[in-house]
Amino acid sequence: MDSVRQNKVNSLMQRELAEIFQQETRTFLPGGLITVSAVRVSPDLGIAKVYLSLFPVKDKKAVLESIKERSHRLRGLLGNRIGKQMRVVPELLFYVDDSLDRAEEIDKLLKG
């Protein structure tokens, strides 16, 4: 169970990363949409797991690898934004959030 501090940091990072991806989407996914669906920080606030929803993308792994390669730059941009609220910017680990795909599959199964 997350502490109040973790929940506040999760919300702050999700909001700021969403704005960063909104500005940087052309670099990672031209003509696409990247949504930060969730952020989960570790209890020591050293690691942040960032869950991304990518749309419309055929090869999500390739886009995720591109984002992972630029994670150092993203962490720097995030540090510029949240540096006043946090002493250390957490290490960013990116994952694809495929919950929408699973929901769509379940919908198809229920209808068919």
Buried (B, 14 or more C-beta within 10 A) or exposed (E): EEEEEBEEBBEBBBEBBBEBBEEBBEEBBEEEEBBBBBBBBEEEBEEBBBBBBBEEBEEBEEBBEEBBEBBEEBBEBBBEBBEEEBEEBBEBBBBBBBEEEEEEEEEEEEEE
